Amino acid sequence: MAGERIKLQVRDREGLGSRESRRLRRAGFVPGVLYGAKTKAHPFCVQERELRRVLTGGGGLHVILDVVLEGQESTHPSVLKSYQQDPIKGRVLHIDLHEVRLDQPIQAVVTVQLVGEAVGTKEGGVLSQVARELNVEALPLEIPEHIDADVSEMLIGDTLRLADLGAIEGVTFLDDPDETVIANVTLPTVVEEPEEELEEVEEGELEEGEIEGAAEGETPEAEAGTGEQGEPGTVSG
């Protein structure tokens, strides 16, 4: 939720480099850097379980982190600027925090969530979400966790654009309101299966090598004749 603040206790990071980062991760810490508007970058590390707790709360990735450096009592209001994640295990490998002033607006990327069931889908249409993120500007405590887009009134052929969304107090959309498509409802794509070409044989046409009269039950042996007491194909005398 917008306006949520969570305290985050971090420790100074003495060593730098990939070897030190691997050592910290093995010990259950996540290395990071705190960037300030007027101060130099400050390397730190934070317990992985503590970082997971603050980033999976109600404020999501847009929560204001009141960072407390080891040995200090003052807090540094900060936002998560970027992070690196293990693509297989999903663990956070590194984070960058940016100190902000709560009285000055910042820019952020916010996810879009579709709300409701489009009327057009009940008639056989297909609802597609085009834009999944929007760029916004607001005070740090006013950045929404996500933006809802109501699609319940959309019919087949309708397009929902950013301009159709209601205004959010304190939030400025930075994307083009008329060019940014949020969702649309289209007719389902019909895939026509190719017709199988069947070979037709004209009636009465004999295949090569077929003997006339075979259809009537006649065989070559019958034409040659078969003796009653001799070998097939001979005449007894």
N, C-alpha and C positions, 0 to 999 in steps of 0.2 A: 504494500500500500504506500501511496505517496506520503512523504513526511516522516517515515520511520527512520529512527537513528539507533545504531547499535554500537556499543563500545567494543573495540578490538585491541587487545594487548599484544604487542609485538616485541621482538628482541632484536638488538643490533646484530648485524651480520659482519663478523670480523673478516673472514676470508672471502675472496671472490674467485670466479672461474668455475668451469664445469665440474672439476673434481670436488670442490667444496660443496657445490649444489647437490651432487649425487650423495655426498656424505650426509647432508641435511635431510634429504628425502628418505634415506635409509633410517634415519633417526626419528622420522615422523613429522618433519617440518617442511614447509613450503617456502622457498626463497622468493623475495620480492623487492621492489624498489618503490619508495614514496617520492613522488615528484611534487615540489612546491612551486608556487607562483614566483616567489622571490628567493627561495632557498635552493641550495644544490640538492641533487638526488641523494636520497638516504637509503642505503641497502638495509634490508631487515629480513627476518624470517618469522614465521608464525606457525603454530601447531596446526597440522592438517585438519584434525577433527574440529578445532575452533573455527577455522576458516569455513569449513563445510557448514557449520551451524549458522553462521551469520549470512551466508549466501543462499541458504535454502529456506530462509524465513519468509515472512509475508511480503517483505519489500523486494525480494528477488535480487537481481543484479543491480538494481537502482537504489538500493538502500544507502543511506549516508553512514559511513563508517567513521566513528569518532576514534581515530587511531591514537593510542597512547604508547609512546616510545619508552623503552625500558629505562628506568631511573628518572622519568619525568612525570609530572602531574598534569601538565597541560595537554589538551586534546587537539588533534588536527583533523577537522572535518574533511573527509575525503570520499571519492567515488572510485569504483572499479573502472579503470581505463581499458585494460586488456588482460588476457590470461592465456596461458598455454596449457593444453590438456593432453594426457596420454590417449591416443585414439583407440587403444585396445582396452585398457583397464579403466579409463575414465577419470583417473586421478589428475588433480590440478598440479602442474609441474612448476609454474611460475606465475606471479601476478604483478601487475603494475597499478599502483594507486596514485591518484592525482588529488592534491589538496585543493579545496575550493573555498570560496567565500559564500556564505549562505545568503548574502544580500545581493549577489550578482548572478544573472542567468547563465546557464551552461547549455551546451548542445548534447543531445543523447539520441540513441537509436532505440525505439520502442517497438515491441512486437504487436501484431494485429491479431485479434481473436474474432472469428465470425460467431455471431449470436443468432439463434433461432433457426427454424427450418423454412427454407424458401418455398413459396407456393409453387413455383415452377418445377421443383423436384417432384412434387406430388403428381404433376401432370406428365412426368416422364423426362423432364429436363435434367441437365447435369450442372451442378454448382461447382465452379472452379475459383479458388482463391489465387489472385494474381500477385498482389503486394502482401508480403508477410511482415514487413518492417517499415516504419516511418521515422523520418528525421524530425525531431522536435527541439524546441528551445524553451526553457523555463527555469525558474529558480531551483536550486538543487533539491529542496524539500517538496517541490511541486511536480517533479518528473513522475508521470504515472507508471505503474508497474507494467501495464499493457493498455491497449486501446480496443474497445469493443466496437464492432461494426454489425449493425442489425440487418440481416438479410431476409427476414421473415416475409417482407412484402414483395420480394423480387419474383417476377414472372419470367417465362421463357423469352429470351431476347433482351432482358434487362441487363444494364451494367451499373455497378455501384462504384462511384469515384470518390476521391478524397473530399471533393466539394460537397458531396451529399452527407458527409458525416457532420454531426452536431459539433459546435464549438466546445472546447474544454477551457474552463476559466483558468487563466494563468499560463496556458500552454499555447505556443505558436507553432503551427505546422510549417516546415521548411520546404516540403516537396510541392511541386506544381499541383494545385487543387483540381485542375481540369484534365491534366494529362495522366495523373496517377490513378490507375485502375485498381480498386480493392478486390472486386469479385465480379463474376458474370454468370449468367445462366444460359446455357446453349442447348440445342437439340442434340441427342446422342448421335455419335458417328456410326453410320450404317456401313458395314463392310460387306460388299457383295462378293460371294464366293464364285469363282469362275466355273462355268458350266462344263461338265465333262463331255468331251467329244467321243461319241460312240461310233464305231465303224459299222456301217450298215451294209449288209450283204443283200444284193438284189434277189428277189424271189426267183427260184428256178436256176440261179447261176451256180455252176458246179466249180468247186475248187480244183486247182491244178492237181492232176493225178487221180481224181475221183472217177470211178467207172460208172457210166450210164447204166441205169437199171438197178443200181444197188439199193435205191430207195424202195424198189418193189420187192426186195427180198432175194433177187438173183445174185448169185456169186459165180466167180470164175470156175469153181469146181463143178457147179451144177451144169454149166455150159459144156464142160469137157466130158461129163458123164462119169458115173461111178458104178462099177460092177457089183452085183449082189454078193458073189462069192470071191471076188478077186481083190487085189489091192486097190486102194483109192486111185482113181485116174487111169485104170486099165480096163480092157474089155476081155471077158472070159470067152474062150472058144474051145 
